[in-house]
Amino acid sequence: MKITVHEDKCCGAGSCVMAAPDVFDQRDEDGIVVLLDPSPGDERLDAVREAASVCPALAIELGETP
């Protein structure tokens, strides 16, 4: 799975961090999403999908790994 975060879309809601804290974090200064693990293991994929689906700004894009 390829994970892309669009910082310019992020509104700093923190939903992604709550859903997948091992994969996403937020910058201290403005709350913008930070991708901690661009290649999470299979055990985290459901949490990553959840994080993308609950993002109010649609700032997390999931795709197939090339």
C-alpha positions as CSV (number, residue, x, y, z in Angstrom):
1,M,0.0,0.0,0.0
2,K,1.3,3.5,-0.9
3,I,0.4,6.2,1.6
4,T,0.4,9.8,0.5
5,V,-0.3,12.7,2.8
6,H,-1.4,16.1,1.4
7,E,-0.2,18.6,3.9
8,D,-1.8,21.4,2.0
9,K,-5.2,19.8,2.6
10,C,-4.7,18.8,6.2
11,C,-6.9,20.8,8.7
12,G,-5.2,19.4,11.8
13,A,-8.2,17.5,13.2
14,G,-6.0,14.6,14.5
15,S,-8.3,11.9,13.5
16,C,-5.6,10.0,11.7
17,V,-3.4,10.0,14.8
18,M,-6.2,8.6,16.9
19,A,-6.9,5.9,14.3
20,A,-3.2,4.9,13.5
21,P,-0.8,6.5,16.0
22,D,2.1,4.3,14.9
23,V,1.8,5.6,11.3
24,F,0.7,9.2,11.6
25,D,1.6,12.1,13.9
26,Q,1.1,15.9,13.9
27,R,3.6,18.7,13.8
28,D,3.7,20.5,17.1
29,E,3.7,24.0,15.6
30,D,0.5,23.7,13.4
31,G,-1.0,20.2,13.8
32,I,-0.4,19.2,10.2
33,V,-0.2,15.5,9.5
34,V,3.2,13.8,9.5
35,L,3.7,10.3,8.0
36,L,5.8,8.3,10.4
37,D,5.8,5.0,8.6
38,P,5.4,5.0,4.8
39,S,5.4,1.2,4.7
40,P,3.4,-0.1,7.7
41,G,3.1,-3.8,8.2
42,D,0.0,-5.8,7.3
43,E,-1.2,-5.6,11.0
44,R,-1.6,-1.8,10.6
45,L,-3.3,-1.7,7.3
46,D,-6.8,-1.7,8.7
47,A,-5.9,1.2,11.0
48,V,-4.4,3.1,8.1
49,R,-7.6,2.6,6.0
50,E,-9.6,3.8,9.0
51,A,-7.4,6.9,9.3
52,A,-7.9,7.8,5.7
53,S,-11.6,7.3,5.8
54,V,-12.1,9.5,8.9
55,C,-10.0,12.4,7.7
56,P,-12.4,15.3,7.3
57,A,-10.1,17.0,4.8
58,L,-9.3,13.9,2.7
59,A,-5.6,14.6,3.2
60,I,-4.6,10.9,3.2
61,E,-4.5,9.1,-0.1
62,L,-4.1,5.3,-0.3
63,G,-3.0,3.5,-3.4
64,E,-1.4,0.3,-4.6
65,T,2.4,0.0,-4.3
66,P,3.9,0.1,-7.8
